[in-house]
Amino acid sequence: MTDNFAVAATAQARSADIEFLVRRGMTKGYQILSFLTPPIYTTFALTRYGRSHFSINRLLRATWVGGSVGIAGGGAFEYARSVYSNEENVRTRRIRAAYDTASIRQDDHSTIGGVLFAVLTPAVLWKRASPVNLILGGAGIGSAVGFLTHHARTVSGDPPPVVQIPDIPIPT
């Protein structure tokens, strides 16, 4: 009976690790594509169609669609990576991710920026775009601003503290 419990607990732990890593991959995908989409879309739209076809509504739409693609792509990549890795590798990656203060601070700044801009963008640009694009696109732009804020703080000499990862034996 105990052996069956240990096998089930190991499978559940691996499943929880994979779930954690997939959520983290989705978050990172959203942050990166929310950061990259606005300048790429702006460059594409201005060079391809000119200034007459560029609008705030289209920019905000491209931002939240790009973020959604980042969520799907980041989650799919991390799921494929984690499912085909061995148990020790997955556990080690989860522990490293849980103690990575730079990544945690980046997520926090991105979340704060996303919430602030999801509220501020509709307040400032109410008549220039549809409400859905204002809220979701504003959250994407805010996420990118938070992403940049984290990196600006790190470069300017305010790095996050380094936390020592404890040695946790992995049962085999």
Buried (B, 14 or more C-beta within 10 A) or exposed (E): EEEEEEEEEBEEBBEEBBEBBBEBBBBBBBBBBBBBBBEEBBEEBEEEEEEEEBEBBBBBBBBBBBBBBBBBBBBBBBBEBBEEBEBEEBBBBBBEBEBBEBBBBBBEBBBBBBBBBBEBBBEEBEEBBEEEBBBBBBBBBBBBBBBBBBBEBBEEEEEBEEEEEEEEEEEE
